[in-house]
Amino acid sequence: MEEITQHSIERASEDAVKLWALSSSQYPLRNRLIQEHINITVIDVISSFALNARRAMEILPPKVKYPLNAARWKWEPTIEGEMVTGLWGALNRIIHAKRLCVGFEKLPDSISVIDGGSIVIPYIRAEADRKELAFIDPFSLSHAFSYNALPALIKAKNA
């Protein structure tokens, strides 16, 4: 296995863990500074993750699909847009995005653990040159990589 592929597996794994944590956390509804910092952090992490995960996954059989089906938060889009359902498609959308936005949604007060209300990150919105606005679940992205693609990559690495 090429060194660049090994490096990408390691980086994608690290970023998947960060993405898991960022998309599982509750953030204060009334703190713009924290929201702005998390927004930048999520864009950085998901961009690095997408590049490294896709580079690493190029050694895997292309016919194997890794579905995005492990949501952390229950949500539905309130505006028009496709729900991206596969890992490879989500990685491509993120890499080729001309617009990439973090979606913050308010949690019901009964679930919130922060005084004044909480927001979470249930999706990323991505739009590419040839693809319309779409929703990508960052938790599902991390889960699909960590529990499906990564074991296949480790197996390929050890073969």
Backbone torsions as a table, in degrees:
resi	resn	phi	psi	omega
1	MET	NA	136.7	-179.7
2	GLU	-65.3	148.4	179.7
3	GLU	-60.2	-38.4	-179.4
4	ILE	-64.0	-35.1	178.3
5	THR	-69.2	-43.0	177.6
6	GLN	-61.4	-43.7	178.0
7	HIS	-60.8	-43.0	-179.5
8	SER	-66.3	-35.7	176.0
9	ILE	-62.1	-45.1	-179.9
10	GLU	-64.3	-46.8	-179.8
11	ARG	-65.4	-43.2	179.1
12	ALA	-62.8	-38.1	178.1
13	SER	-63.7	-45.7	178.0
14	GLU	-61.9	-44.9	-179.5
15	ASP	-68.3	-32.0	177.2
16	ALA	-63.0	-39.8	178.1
17	VAL	-65.7	-43.9	178.3
18	LYS	-62.5	-43.5	179.7
19	LEU	-63.1	-40.4	176.6
20	TRP	-56.9	-49.6	-178.1
21	ALA	-65.8	-46.1	-178.8
22	LEU	-62.0	-36.8	-177.5
23	SER	-88.3	-2.8	177.4
24	SER	-102.0	-11.6	-173.4
25	SER	-87.4	155.6	170.6
26	GLN	-100.5	139.8	-179.4
27	TYR	-121.3	150.0	-178.2
28	PRO	-65.8	131.9	179.3
29	LEU	-63.3	-33.7	-172.5
30	ARG	-106.3	36.5	177.9
31	ASN	-135.5	92.8	-176.3
32	ARG	-62.9	-36.1	-179.4
33	LEU	-60.4	-47.6	178.8
34	ILE	-63.5	-43.3	-179.8
35	GLN	-60.4	-43.8	179.7
36	GLU	-65.5	-41.1	179.0
37	HIS	-65.6	-44.6	178.9
38	ILE	-63.9	-40.0	178.4
39	ASN	-56.5	-50.4	179.6
40	ILE	-63.4	-43.4	-179.6
41	THR	-61.9	-45.4	-179.8
42	VAL	-62.3	-43.4	179.0
43	ILE	-61.6	-44.1	178.4
44	ASP	-61.8	-48.8	-175.8
45	VAL	-66.9	-45.8	-176.4
46	ILE	-69.1	-31.9	177.2
47	SER	-68.1	-46.4	177.4
48	SER	-63.7	-43.6	178.7
49	PHE	-57.9	-49.7	-176.2
50	ALA	-59.9	-46.2	-179.6
51	LEU	-62.0	-48.3	-177.0
52	ASN	-73.0	-39.4	178.6
53	ALA	-63.9	-43.9	-179.6
54	ARG	-65.8	-43.2	178.4
55	ARG	-58.9	-45.3	-179.8
56	ALA	-64.9	-42.6	-174.8
57	MET	-71.4	-10.5	177.8
58	GLU	-64.7	-16.5	177.7
59	ILE	-85.9	-8.3	-178.6
60	LEU	-88.6	156.6	177.2
61	PRO	-59.5	130.8	-175.5
62	PRO	-69.2	-18.6	-177.7
63	LYS	-80.9	-14.3	179.6
64	VAL	-78.3	127.5	-179.3
65	LYS	-106.6	144.0	178.7
66	TYR	-120.7	99.0	-175.6
67	PRO	-72.6	149.3	173.6
68	LEU	-94.9	92.5	-173.0
69	ASN	-137.8	27.9	-178.9
70	ALA	-129.0	69.7	-177.3
71	ALA	-68.9	142.6	174.6
72	ARG	-86.4	-37.0	-178.4
73	TRP	-119.1	142.9	176.0
74	LYS	-85.5	123.6	-177.8
75	TRP	-159.0	162.4	173.8
76	GLU	-140.2	144.0	178.9
77	PRO	-60.3	140.1	176.1
78	THR	-100.2	-4.8	174.3
79	ILE	-126.8	166.0	-178.9
80	GLU	-63.9	140.3	177.6
81	GLY	161.0	144.3	179.9
82	GLU	-72.8	146.2	171.2
83	MET	-94.7	118.0	178.6
84	VAL	-74.9	128.6	-172.3
85	THR	-112.1	-3.5	-178.7
86	GLY	-127.8	147.1	-177.9
87	LEU	-60.3	-49.2	-177.3
88	TRP	-60.6	-45.0	178.9
89	GLY	-62.3	-39.7	178.9
90	ALA	-65.6	-43.0	179.0
91	LEU	-61.2	-43.8	179.2
92	ASN	-62.6	-42.7	179.4
93	ARG	-61.5	-42.3	-179.0
94	ILE	-67.4	-45.2	-178.7
95	ILE	-62.5	-40.2	-175.8
96	HIS	-96.2	10.7	-176.2
97	ALA	-63.6	134.0	168.6
98	LYS	-97.8	-14.0	175.8
99	ARG	-143.9	125.9	-178.6
100	LEU	-137.2	117.1	-175.4
101	CYS	-128.0	141.1	176.0
102	VAL	-85.7	131.0	178.6
103	GLY	-96.3	116.4	175.0
104	PHE	-102.3	134.7	176.2
105	GLU	-131.8	144.5	-179.6
106	LYS	-76.6	136.3	174.2
107	LEU	-84.0	149.0	171.9
108	PRO	-59.3	145.5	-178.4
109	ASP	-56.6	-29.9	-179.2
110	SER	-68.8	-18.7	-179.2
111	ILE	-103.0	-27.3	-177.0
112	SER	-61.0	138.5	177.1
113	VAL	-110.9	7.2	-177.8
114	ILE	-116.3	130.2	177.3
115	ASP	-58.1	133.9	180.0
116	GLY	91.5	-4.2	176.9
117	GLY	106.1	156.4	-178.3
118	SER	-127.6	152.0	170.2
119	ILE	-122.2	155.8	178.3
120	VAL	-133.2	172.6	179.5
121	ILE	-114.5	90.8	179.6
122	PRO	-87.0	-13.0	-178.1
123	TYR	-158.4	162.1	169.6
124	ILE	-117.0	139.0	174.2
125	ARG	-103.1	128.9	-178.2
126	ALA	-129.6	140.0	175.7
127	GLU	-135.9	129.9	-180.0
128	ALA	-116.2	171.4	-179.2
129	ASP	-54.5	-42.5	-175.4
130	ARG	-106.2	4.7	-178.0
131	LYS	-130.6	135.7	178.1
132	GLU	-71.4	171.6	177.3
133	LEU	-52.8	131.7	-179.3
134	ALA	-140.5	158.0	179.4
135	PHE	-105.1	133.2	178.5
136	ILE	-125.8	127.9	178.9
137	ASP	-84.6	111.7	-176.7
138	PRO	-66.4	-31.7	177.0
139	PHE	-67.3	-45.8	178.0
140	SER	-62.0	-35.8	177.6
141	LEU	-61.0	-49.4	178.8
142	SER	-63.0	-43.4	-179.3
143	HIS	-63.4	-46.8	-178.8
144	ALA	-60.9	-40.5	178.4
145	PHE	-68.9	-50.9	-173.5
146	SER	-65.3	-37.6	-174.2
147	TYR	-100.9	-13.1	-177.6
148	ASN	-123.0	-59.9	-177.2
149	ALA	-70.0	-43.4	-176.8
150	LEU	-60.5	-46.1	176.3
151	PRO	-58.4	-37.3	177.5
152	ALA	-67.5	-37.5	178.3
153	LEU	-68.1	-40.9	178.6
154	ILE	-64.0	-41.2	177.2
155	LYS	-61.9	-43.3	178.8
156	ALA	-65.9	-37.3	179.8
157	LYS	-64.8	-38.1	-177.9
158	ASN	-86.1	-6.6	-178.1
159	ALA	-76.5	NA	NA
